[in-house]
């Protein structure tokens, strides 16, 4: 298809089935998210989320995303020349994106991306801090964590995929209005999450009061 034909096709996305493939290409986004479902741990008799003012979720980058942000697409890192716009957009979207699962009532307060090369203690991770707008809408709900490149744009090599992972109880914590930690992840299922545009296969964190 010539460039002129493609432009014409995109103009008729909503009316012509002939150009379905071109329309899908136009709508495809390079960035997405993974997800963390917050579940009350079985040994918790009372709701552990009461009094939660903020939630912090820290996930570690796996090799594909480490290479993406430190080698192949350094401008897309949070402090890169293109990163500010990407992260700014997703700060507005993570708590309001249209997905199949109910989301925690929240607003994104901040991102903290660490890309620290070291022979003894390399750290490649990101923390998203969410401001909770309704503590009654946390339990059994989902947080979107990102942004990050979806698989088609992540430039993965060696059969890698754009995964992140939860590794510590302190990777998912709830904080009260006085900045005191109220709860953390007691255990988790499916600790790896892939960057995508839906909430299939979320990391599941069972939450317990400290």
C-alpha positions as a Markdown table, in Angstrom:
| # | Residue | x | y | z |
|---|---|---|---|---|
| 1 | Unk | 0.0 | 0.0 | 0.0 |
| 2 | Unk | 1.4 | 3.4 | -1.0 |
| 3 | Unk | 1.8 | 6.2 | 1.6 |
| 4 | Unk | -1.1 | 8.1 | 0.0 |
| 5 | Unk | -3.3 | 5.0 | 0.1 |
| 6 | Unk | -2.5 | 4.4 | 3.7 |
| 7 | Unk | -3.4 | 7.9 | 4.7 |
| 8 | Unk | -6.7 | 7.5 | 2.9 |
| 9 | Unk | -7.3 | 4.2 | 4.6 |
| 10 | Unk | -6.7 | 5.7 | 8.0 |
| 11 | Unk | -9.3 | 8.4 | 7.2 |
| 12 | Unk | -11.9 | 5.7 | 6.7 |
| 13 | Unk | -11.1 | 3.6 | 9.7 |
| 14 | Unk | -14.6 | 3.9 | 11.2 |
| 15 | Unk | -16.5 | 3.1 | 8.0 |
| 16 | Unk | -14.6 | 0.7 | 5.8 |
| 17 | Unk | -13.7 | -2.9 | 6.6 |
| 18 | Unk | -11.3 | -2.9 | 3.7 |
| 19 | Unk | -8.7 | -1.1 | 5.8 |
| 20 | Unk | -9.0 | -3.0 | 9.1 |
| 21 | Unk | -5.3 | -3.8 | 9.3 |
| 22 | Unk | -4.3 | -0.2 | 8.7 |
| 23 | Unk | -6.7 | 1.0 | 11.4 |
| 24 | Unk | -5.2 | -1.5 | 13.9 |
| 25 | Unk | -1.8 | -0.2 | 13.1 |
| 26 | Unk | -2.9 | 3.4 | 13.8 |
| 27 | Unk | -4.4 | 2.4 | 17.1 |
| 28 | Unk | -1.5 | 0.3 | 18.4 |
| 29 | Unk | 0.4 | 1.9 | 21.3 |
| 30 | Unk | 4.1 | 1.3 | 22.1 |
| 31 | Unk | 3.7 | 1.5 | 25.9 |
| 32 | Unk | 1.5 | -0.3 | 28.4 |
| 33 | Unk | 1.5 | -1.6 | 31.9 |
| 34 | Unk | 1.5 | -4.6 | 34.1 |
| 35 | Unk | -0.9 | -5.1 | 37.0 |
| 36 | Unk | -1.0 | -6.0 | 40.7 |
| 37 | Unk | -4.1 | -7.3 | 42.3 |
| 38 | Unk | -4.4 | -6.5 | 46.0 |
| 39 | Unk | -6.1 | -9.3 | 48.1 |
| 40 | Unk | -6.8 | -9.5 | 51.8 |
| 41 | Unk | -4.6 | -12.3 | 53.2 |
| 42 | Unk | -6.5 | -15.3 | 54.5 |
| 43 | Unk | -5.2 | -14.8 | 58.1 |
| 44 | Unk | -6.5 | -11.2 | 58.3 |
| 45 | Unk | -9.7 | -11.1 | 60.2 |
| 46 | Unk | -10.1 | -7.3 | 59.6 |
| 47 | Unk | -9.7 | -5.2 | 56.5 |
| 48 | Unk | -5.9 | -4.4 | 56.4 |
| 49 | Unk | -6.5 | -1.5 | 54.0 |
| 50 | Unk | -8.4 | 0.8 | 56.5 |
| 51 | Unk | -6.6 | 4.1 | 56.8 |
| 52 | Unk | -4.5 | 3.7 | 53.7 |
| 53 | Unk | -3.5 | 7.1 | 52.2 |
| 54 | Unk | -0.8 | 5.9 | 49.7 |
| 55 | Unk | 0.4 | 2.7 | 48.1 |
| 56 | Unk | 3.9 | 2.1 | 46.8 |
| 57 | Unk | 4.6 | -0.7 | 44.4 |
| 58 | Unk | 8.2 | -1.5 | 43.4 |
| 59 | Unk | 8.9 | -4.0 | 40.7 |
| 60 | Unk | 12.2 | -5.1 | 39.3 |
| 61 | Unk | 13.0 | -5.0 | 35.6 |
| 62 | Unk | 14.0 | -8.3 | 34.0 |
| 63 | Unk | 16.8 | -8.4 | 31.3 |
| 64 | Unk | 14.8 | -7.3 | 28.3 |
| 65 | Unk | 13.6 | -4.1 | 30.0 |
| 66 | Unk | 17.1 | -3.5 | 31.6 |
| 67 | Unk | 18.5 | -3.5 | 28.1 |
| 68 | Unk | 15.6 | -1.3 | 26.8 |
| 69 | Unk | 16.3 | 1.5 | 29.2 |
| 70 | Unk | 20.1 | 1.3 | 29.4 |
| 71 | Unk | 21.1 | 0.3 | 25.9 |
| 72 | Unk | 18.6 | 0.3 | 23.1 |
| 73 | Unk | 16.2 | 3.1 | 24.1 |
| 74 | Unk | 17.9 | 5.2 | 26.7 |
| 75 | Unk | 15.9 | 8.3 | 25.7 |
| 76 | Unk | 12.7 | 6.5 | 26.9 |
| 77 | Unk | 13.9 | 6.2 | 30.5 |
| 78 | Unk | 12.2 | 8.5 | 33.0 |
| 79 | Unk | 15.1 | 11.0 | 32.9 |
| 80 | Unk | 15.7 | 10.6 | 29.1 |
| 81 | Unk | 14.8 | 13.2 | 26.6 |
| 82 | Unk | 11.6 | 11.5 | 25.6 |
| 83 | Unk | 10.8 | 9.9 | 29.0 |
| 84 | Unk | 9.2 | 13.0 | 30.6 |
| 85 | Unk | 6.4 | 13.0 | 28.1 |
| 86 | Unk | 5.8 | 9.3 | 28.3 |
| 87 | Unk | 5.7 | 9.1 | 32.1 |
| 88 | Unk | 3.7 | 12.3 | 32.3 |
| 89 | Unk | 1.0 | 10.8 | 30.0 |
| 90 | Unk | 0.8 | 7.6 | 32.0 |
| 91 | Unk | 0.7 | 9.4 | 35.3 |
| 92 | Unk | -2.8 | 10.5 | 34.1 |
| 93 | Unk | -3.8 | 7.1 | 32.7 |
| 94 | Unk | -2.7 | 4.4 | 35.2 |
| 95 | Unk | -5.6 | 5.0 | 37.6 |
| 96 | Unk | -8.2 | 5.6 | 35.0 |
| 97 | Unk | -7.4 | 3.3 | 32.0 |
| 98 | Unk | -10.4 | 1.3 | 30.7 |
| 99 | Unk | -9.6 | -2.3 | 31.6 |
| 100 | Unk | -11.7 | -5.4 | 32.5 |
| 101 | Unk | -10.9 | -5.4 | 36.2 |
| 102 | Unk | -12.0 | -2.8 | 38.8 |
| 103 | Unk | -9.1 | -0.5 | 39.7 |
| 104 | Unk | -8.0 | 0.9 | 43.1 |
| 105 | Unk | -9.4 | 4.4 | 43.5 |
| 106 | Unk | -6.2 | 6.4 | 43.1 |
| 107 | Unk | -4.1 | 9.1 | 41.6 |
| 108 | Unk | -0.4 | 8.6 | 40.6 |
| 109 | Unk | 1.7 | 10.8 | 42.8 |
| 110 | Unk | 5.2 | 9.9 | 41.6 |
| 111 | Unk | 7.6 | 7.6 | 39.7 |
| 112 | Unk | 11.1 | 6.6 | 40.9 |
| 113 | Unk | 13.1 | 4.7 | 38.3 |
| 114 | Unk | 16.5 | 3.3 | 39.4 |
| 115 | Unk | 18.9 | 2.1 | 36.7 |
| 116 | Unk | 22.0 | 1.5 | 38.7 |
| 117 | Unk | 24.8 | -0.6 | 37.1 |
| 118 | Unk | 27.1 | -2.2 | 39.6 |
| 119 | Unk | 29.3 | -5.4 | 39.8 |
| 120 | Unk | 28.2 | -6.0 | 43.4 |
| 121 | Unk | 24.7 | -4.5 | 43.7 |
| 122 | Unk | 23.0 | -3.7 | 40.4 |
| 123 | Unk | 19.5 | -2.2 | 40.9 |
| 124 | Unk | 17.0 | -2.0 | 38.0 |
| 125 | Unk | 13.6 | -1.2 | 39.2 |
| 126 | Unk | 10.8 | 1.3 | 39.4 |
| 127 | Unk | 8.5 | 2.5 | 42.3 |
| 128 | Unk | 5.1 | 3.9 | 41.5 |
| 129 | Unk | 3.5 | 5.8 | 44.4 |
| 130 | Unk | -0.3 | 6.0 | 44.3 |
| 131 | Unk | -2.4 | 8.4 | 46.3 |
| 132 | Unk | -5.5 | 6.6 | 47.4 |
| 133 | Unk | -8.7 | 8.6 | 46.9 |
| 134 | Unk | -11.1 | 6.1 | 48.5 |
| 135 | Unk | -9.7 | 3.4 | 51.0 |
| 136 | Unk | -12.9 | 1.4 | 50.6 |
| 137 | Unk | -12.0 | 0.7 | 47.0 |
| 138 | Unk | -8.7 | -1.2 | 47.5 |
| 139 | Unk | -9.5 | -4.7 | 48.6 |
| 140 | Unk | -9.8 | -7.1 | 45.6 |
| 141 | Unk | -9.0 | -4.4 | 43.2 |
| 142 | Unk | -6.1 | -3.8 | 40.7 |
| 143 | Unk | -3.3 | -1.3 | 40.4 |
| 144 | Unk | -1.8 | -0.7 | 36.9 |
| 145 | Unk | 2.0 | -0.3 | 37.1 |
| 146 | Unk | 4.0 | 1.3 | 34.3 |
| 147 | Unk | 4.6 | 2.6 | 31.8 |
| 148 | Unk | 6.8 | 0.2 | 29.9 |
| 149 | Unk | 7.1 | -0.9 | 26.3 |
| 150 | Unk | 4.8 | -3.7 | 25.1 |
| 151 | Unk | 6.4 | -6.7 | 23.6 |
| 152 | Unk | 6.1 | -5.6 | 20.0 |
| 153 | Unk | 8.2 | -2.5 | 20.8 |
| 154 | Unk | 10.5 | -3.7 | 23.5 |
| 155 | Unk | 13.3 | -4.9 | 21.2 |
| 156 | Unk | 13.8 | -8.0 | 23.3 |
| 157 | Unk | 16.6 | -10.5 | 22.3 |
| 158 | Unk | 17.4 | -14.1 | 23.1 |
| 159 | Unk | 13.8 | -15.1 | 23.5 |
| 160 | Unk | 13.3 | -12.6 | 26.3 |
| 161 | Unk | 10.1 | -10.8 | 27.0 |
| 162 | Unk | 9.3 | -7.4 | 28.8 |
| 163 | Unk | 8.7 | -8.8 | 32.3 |
| 164 | Unk | 9.0 | -7.2 | 35.7 |
| 165 | Unk | 8.8 | -9.1 | 39.0 |
| 166 | Unk | 7.9 | -8.7 | 42.6 |
| 167 | Unk | 10.5 | -10.1 | 44.9 |
| 168 | Unk | 10.1 | -8.7 | 48.5 |
| 169 | Unk | 7.3 | -8.1 | 50.9 |
| 170 | Unk | 8.3 | -4.5 | 51.0 |
| 171 | Unk | 7.7 | -4.2 | 47.3 |
| 172 | Unk | 4.0 | -3.6 | 47.9 |
| 173 | Unk | 3.2 | -1.4 | 50.9 |
| 174 | Unk | 0.4 | 0.8 | 52.2 |
| 175 | Unk | 1.1 | 4.0 | 54.1 |
| 176 | Unk | -1.1 | 6.1 | 56.3 |
| 177 | Unk | -1.6 | 9.9 | 56.4 |
| 178 | Unk | 1.4 | 10.2 | 58.8 |
| 179 | Unk | 3.7 | 8.3 | 56.4 |
| 180 | Unk | 3.7 | 5.2 | 58.6 |
| 181 | Unk | 3.7 | 1.8 | 56.9 |
| 182 | Unk | 0.4 | 0.0 | 57.6 |
| 183 | Unk | 0.7 | -3.2 | 55.6 |
| 184 | Unk | 2.8 | -5.1 | 53.1 |
| 185 | Unk | 2.7 | -8.1 | 50.8 |
| 186 | Unk | 2.6 | -11.2 | 53.0 |
| 187 | Unk | 2.8 | -13.5 | 50.0 |
| 188 | Unk | 2.2 | -13.4 | 46.3 |
| 189 | Unk | 1.2 | -15.6 | 43.3 |
| 190 | Unk | 2.3 | -15.1 | 39.8 |
| 191 | Unk | 5.2 | -12.8 | 40.8 |
| 192 | Unk | 6.1 | -11.9 | 37.2 |
| 193 | Unk | 4.1 | -9.4 | 35.1 |
| 194 | Unk | 4.5 | -8.6 | 31.4 |
| 195 | Unk | 4.1 | -5.1 | 29.9 |
| 196 | Unk | 0.8 | -5.2 | 27.9 |
| 197 | Unk | -2.4 | -3.4 | 27.3 |
| 198 | Unk | -4.8 | -5.5 | 29.4 |
| 199 | Unk | -5.1 | -7.0 | 32.9 |
| 200 | Unk | -4.6 | -10.7 | 32.0 |
| 201 | Unk | -2.3 | -12.6 | 34.4 |
| 202 | Unk | -1.9 | -9.9 | 37.1 |
| 203 | Unk | 0.6 | -10.3 | 39.9 |
| 204 | Unk | -1.5 | -11.2 | 43.0 |
| 205 | Unk | -0.4 | -9.8 | 46.3 |
| 206 | Unk | -1.9 | -11.1 | 49.5 |
| 207 | Unk | -1.8 | -8.2 | 52.0 |
| 208 | Unk | -1.4 | -8.3 | 55.7 |
| 209 | Unk | -1.3 | -5.6 | 58.4 |
| 210 | Unk | 2.1 | -5.0 | 60.0 |
